[in-house]
C-alpha cells in the first residue's frame, strides 16, 4: 500500500536519518560486544534498521528526492565512538529510551505498517528475547545487558560525569559572581572561589558515598530475601518469572522454556529474578562508594575551576570578563554533552544550559551587589 503523498519530505528524511543512525549504533554495539550470543542480537537489530533505512531511501526516490546519503549524524557517530572505547553498556540506557520513545513512530504510515516496520520498532524487546532463545538461550544477565537495564553501568557514569561537572560549574560561578557583585578585591574573590570548590567537592563526595553505600545495603537485603524465596518456594518464583516474560511479549511456551533453562542453575535463577522482579543487578550493586566519592569530588572540582581560573592570572574587569566568558563556553560544552543522553538537538541543549547557568550567576551577582552596598 502506498503511503499518503501528503507526507512531508522533511518527515520522510527524518525517518531515513533515524534509521541510518540506529543501524550505525547497533553495528557499533556488535563490533564492541565480546559475548557471541549478544553480538548476534545486535547484528540482527543492525540489519533490521538497515532494511528500514533502505525502505525510506526508496520512498524518497519515489517522491523525487535523489541522493539521500546514508551517513549517520554526529550524535550516532559520537555514541558509536563511546561504545567502542567504553563498551556497549555505556550507551544502552540512552538507546533503550530512544527505542521506547520511537516505538509508535510509524503507526500513522500505512506502507510502513504494511511492511512490518511498525511491528519491528514496537517489538525490538521481543526480537531480542526471541533471538536469545534461538541462539540457545542467554543468561538473565546478558538479556538485561542487551535491553539496557543494567544498573551502575558506564552509561549512567557518563551522564553522572556531565551532571557532576555542571553542578560544580554553576554553583561556583554563582558563588564567584556573588562576591564580584559585592565589589571585593581579586584576592578575596580567588579565596572564595577556591573555598567554594573544595567545600562543594567535599560535600558532593560525602553525599555520593552515603548514597551508594545505602543503595548497596538495600539491594543486598532484597537479593537475600529473593534467594530465600527461591529455596523455599521455587515453583512460585518460576511462575513469577514466566508471567514477567509473557508480559514482555513472549508466548507461554517460550517463556516457560526460557525460565526452565534459567532455573537449571540457582545462580542464573537468582540473577534473572533480581533483574526482572527487583530491578537489581546482583553483580553490580552500584560500584564502590569510595570510587563514586572520588569521582564526584573530581568532577565537581573540574567544573568549579572554570570560574576561578582567570583570577589566578588576571585582575580587575579583565578577570571578571574572562571568568564570565570561560564559564559561558563551559556551559555550552556541557549542554552539548547532555544532548547525547536527552536526544534533544545539540544547539537547543547548549543554549538552554547557557541560559540557566548565566541566569543563576546574574541573580547571585545582583544579590551580592545589594548586600555589598548595604554592608558598606
C-alpha positions in Angstrom: 0.0 0.0 0.0 1.3 3.5 -0.9 1.6 6.0 2.0 -0.2 9.3 1.6 1.5 11.6 -0.8 0.9 14.4 1.6 3.6 13.1 4.0 6.1 16.0 4.1 9.5 15.3 2.6 11.1 16.6 5.8 9.4 13.8 7.8 10.5 11.2 5.3 14.1 12.5 5.6 13.7 12.3 9.4 12.6 8.6 9.2 15.5 7.8 6.9 18.1 9.6 9.0 16.8 8.0 12.2 17.1 4.5 10.7 20.6 5.2 9.4 21.6 6.4 12.9 20.1 3.3 14.6 21.9 1.0 12.2 25.2 2.7 12.9 24.7 2.4 16.6 23.7 -1.2 16.6 26.6 -2.1 14.3 28.9 -0.3 16.7 27.5 -2.4 19.6 28.0 -5.6 17.6 31.6 -4.7 17.0 32.3 -3.8 20.6 30.4 -6.8 22.2 32.5 -9.8 23.2 29.7 -12.2 24.1 28.8 -14.1 20.8 25.1 -14.5 21.6 24.7 -10.9 22.5 26.7 -9.8 19.4 24.3 -11.8 17.2 21.4 -10.0 18.6 23.0 -6.6 17.9 23.8 -7.7 14.3 20.2 -8.7 13.7 19.0 -5.4 15.0 21.5 -3.5 12.8 20.3 -5.5 9.8 16.7 -4.6 10.6 17.4 -0.9 10.9 19.4 -1.1 7.6 16.4 -2.6 5.9 14.2 0.2 7.3 16.7 2.8 6.0 16.6 1.3 2.5 12.8 1.4 2.6 12.7 5.1 3.3 15.5 5.9 0.9 13.4 4.2 -1.9 10.4 6.1 -0.7 12.3 9.4 -1.0 13.3 8.4 -4.6 9.7 7.8 -5.4 8.9 11.3 -4.1 11.5 12.7 -6.5 14.3 13.1 -3.8 17.5 11.6 -5.0 21.0 11.5 -3.4 19.8 10.9 0.2 23.1 9.8 1.8 23.2 7.0 4.3 25.6 8.9 6.6 25.0 8.8 10.4 24.6 12.1 12.1 27.0 13.4 14.7 25.1 12.0 17.7 25.1 8.5 16.3 28.8 8.7 15.4 29.6 10.0 18.9 27.7 7.2 20.5 29.5 4.7 18.3 32.8 6.0 19.5 31.7 5.9 23.1 30.6 2.3 22.7 33.9 1.4 21.1 36.0 2.8 24.0 33.7 2.4 27.0 31.8 -0.8 26.0 28.2 -1.4 24.8 26.8 -0.8 28.3 27.9 2.8 28.1 25.2 3.8 25.6 22.4 1.2 26.2 20.4 3.3 28.7 20.2 6.1 26.1 19.4 3.7 23.3 16.7 2.0 25.4 14.9 5.3 26.0 15.0 6.1 22.3 13.5 2.8 21.3 10.6 3.3 23.8 10.1 6.9 22.6 10.0 5.8 18.9 8.1 2.6 19.2 5.0 4.1 17.7 6.6 6.4 15.2 5.3 4.6 12.1 1.8 4.0 13.3 0.5 6.7 11.0 2.3 5.5 7.9 0.2 2.8 6.2 3.0 1.5 3.9 5.4 1.2 6.8 2.8 -0.7 8.8 2.2 -3.0 5.8 5.9 -3.6 5.5 6.1 -4.7 9.2 8.3 -1.8 10.2 5.9 -0.5 12.9 5.8 -4.0 14.4 9.7 -4.1 14.3 10.0 -0.8 16.1 7.4 -1.7 18.7 8.7 -5.2 19.2 12.5 -4.8 19.5 12.5 -6.1 23.0 10.6 -9.3 21.8 13.1 -9.6 18.9 15.9 -9.6 21.5 14.4 -12.3 23.6 13.4 -14.5 20.6 17.0 -14.2 19.2 18.3 -15.2 22.6 16.2 -18.3 22.6 17.1 -19.2 19.0 20.8 -18.9 19.9 20.4 -21.5 22.7 19.4 -19.2 25.5 21.2 -16.4 27.3 21.6 -15.8 30.9 19.4 -13.2 32.7 22.4 -11.0 33.0 23.0 -10.9 29.2 19.3 -10.3 28.5 19.5 -7.3 30.8 22.6 -6.0 29.2 21.0 -6.2 25.7 18.0 -4.3 26.8 19.9 -1.6 28.7 18.6 -2.5 32.1 21.9 -2.9 34.0 22.4 -0.6 37.0 25.5 1.3 37.7 26.9 0.9 34.2 29.0 3.2 32.1 26.0 4.9 30.6 24.9 6.2 33.9 28.5 7.0 34.8 28.9 9.2 31.7 25.7 11.0 32.5 26.8 11.5 36.1 30.1 12.9 34.9 28.4 15.5 32.8 25.9 16.4 35.6 28.7 16.5 38.3 30.8 18.9 36.3 27.7 21.0 35.6 27.0 21.2 39.4 30.5 22.4 40.1 30.4 24.9 37.3 27.1 26.5 38.0 27.4 26.6 41.8 30.9 28.1 41.8 30.1 30.5 39.0 27.2 31.7 41.1 29.4 32.0 44.2 32.1 33.9 42.4 29.7 36.3 40.7 28.0 36.9 44.0 31.3 38.1 45.6 32.2 40.0 42.5 28.8 41.8 42.8 29.8 42.7 46.4 32.8 44.5 44.9 35.5 42.8 46.9 39.1 42.6 45.7 40.6 39.9 43.5 42.3 38.1 46.3 39.1 37.7 48.2 37.3 36.5 45.1 40.0 34.0 44.4 40.0 32.7 48.0 36.2 32.5 47.9 36.2 30.5 44.6 38.8 28.1 45.9 36.9 27.6 49.2 33.7 27.0 47.2 35.4 24.5 45.0 36.8 22.5 47.9 33.7 22.7 50.1 31.3 21.8 47.2 33.6 18.9 46.1 33.8 17.5 49.6 30.0 17.8 50.1 29.4 16.0 46.8 31.8 13.3 47.6 30.3 12.6 51.1 26.8 12.6 49.7 27.7 10.2 46.9 29.4 7.9 49.4 26.4 7.8 51.6 24.0 7.3 48.6 26.0 4.4 47.1 26.5 2.7 50.4 22.8 2.9 51.3 21.8 1.6 47.9 24.1 -1.3 48.1 22.9 -2.3 51.6 19.2 -2.1 50.5 20.0 -4.2 47.3 21.8 -6.9 49.3 18.9 -7.2 51.6 16.4 -7.5 48.8 18.5 -10.1 46.9 18.9 -12.2 50.1 15.1 -12.3 50.5 14.7 -13.4 46.9 17.3 -16.1 47.3 15.4 -17.4 50.3 12.2 -17.4 48.3 13.8 -19.4 45.5 14.9 -22.0 48.0 11.6 -22.2 49.9 9.0 -21.8 47.0 10.8 -22.4 43.7 7.6 -23.1 41.7 6.1 -19.8 42.7 9.2 -17.9 41.7 9.2 -19.7 38.4 5.6 -18.7 37.8 6.5 -15.1 38.6 9.3 -15.1 36.0 7.1 -16.7 33.4 4.4 -14.0 33.9 7.1 -11.3 33.6 8.4 -12.7 30.3 4.8 -13.1 29.0 4.1 -9.5 29.8 7.2 -8.6 27.8 5.8 -10.3 24.7 6.8 -14.0 24.9 4.2 -16.7 24.4 3.6 -19.1 27.3 5.6 -21.9 25.8 8.7 -19.8 25.0 8.5 -18.1 28.5 8.3 -21.5 30.2 11.2 -22.8 28.1 13.4 -19.8 29.0 12.5 -20.0 32.7 13.2 -23.7 32.9 16.6 -23.2 31.4 17.4 -20.4 33.8 16.3 -22.4 36.8 18.7 -25.2 35.9 21.2 -23.0 37.8 20.2 -21.4 41.1 22.7 -18.6 40.3 21.0 -17.8 37.0 17.6 -18.0 38.6 18.6 -15.5 41.3 20.3 -13.3 38.7 17.2 -13.2 36.4 14.7 -12.7 39.2 16.8 -10.0 40.8 16.9 -8.1 37.5 13.3 -8.8 36.2 11.4 -8.7 39.5 13.6 -6.4 41.7 15.3 -4.3 39.0 18.7 -5.0 40.6 21.9 -6.3 39.0 23.3 -8.6 41.7 26.8 -8.4 40.1 26.8 -4.6 40.2 25.1 -3.0 43.1 26.2 0.5 42.3 30.0 0.2 42.3 32.4 1.2 45.1 31.3 4.0 47.3 34.9 5.2 47.6 35.3 5.3 43.8 32.0 7.1 43.5 33.0 9.6 46.1 36.4 10.2 44.4 34.7 10.6 41.0 32.2 13.1 42.4 34.9 15.1 44.1 37.0 15.3 40.9 34.1 16.1 38.6 32.7 18.8 40.8 36.1 20.3 41.1 36.6 20.1 37.3 33.5 22.2 36.7 34.2 24.6 39.6 37.6 25.5 38.4 36.5 27.4 35.3 35.1 30.5 37.1 38.1 30.7 39.3 40.9 30.1 36.8 41.1 33.6 35.3 41.6 35.2 38.8 44.9 33.4 39.1 46.4 35.3 36.3 44.3 38.4 35.6 42.9 41.3 37.6 40.1 43.7 37.7 37.4 43.9 35.0 39.5 41.7 32.7 39.5 38.9 35.3 35.7 39.2 35.7 35.1 39.2 32.0 37.4 36.2 31.4 35.7 34.3 34.2 32.3 35.0 32.7 33.3 34.1 29.2 35.2 30.9 30.1 32.2 29.8 32.2 29.9 30.5 29.4 31.9 28.3 27.0 32.0 25.5 29.6 28.2 25.8 30.0 27.8 25.5 26.2 30.0 22.4 26.1 28.2 20.7 29.0 24.8 21.5 27.4 26.0 20.0 24.1 27.2 16.9 26.0 23.8 16.4 27.7 22.1 16.2 24.3 23.7 12.8 23.9 21.5 11.5 26.7 18.4 13.5 26.3 18.0 13.2 22.5 17.5 17.0 22.2 19.2 19.0 19.4 22.7 20.0 20.4 22.1 23.7 19.8 19.0 23.7 22.0 20.7 21.8 24.8 23.7 24.0 24.7 21.8 27.3 24.7 19.4 26.1 27.4 22.3 25.2 29.6 23.9 28.6 29.0 20.7 30.5 29.8 20.1 28.6 33.0 23.7 28.9 34.2 24.0 32.6 33.4 20.6 33.3 35.0 21.8 31.8 38.2 25.1 33.8 38.0 23.3 37.1 37.4 20.9 36.5 40.2 23.7 36.0 42.7 25.6 38.9 41.2 22.7 41.2 41.8 22.1 39.9 45.4 25.8 40.2 46.1 25.8 43.8 44.9 22.8 44.6 47.0 24.3 43.0 50.1 27.7 44.7 49.4 26.1 48.1 49.1 24.1 47.5 52.3 27.1 46.5 54.3 29.2 49.4 53.0 
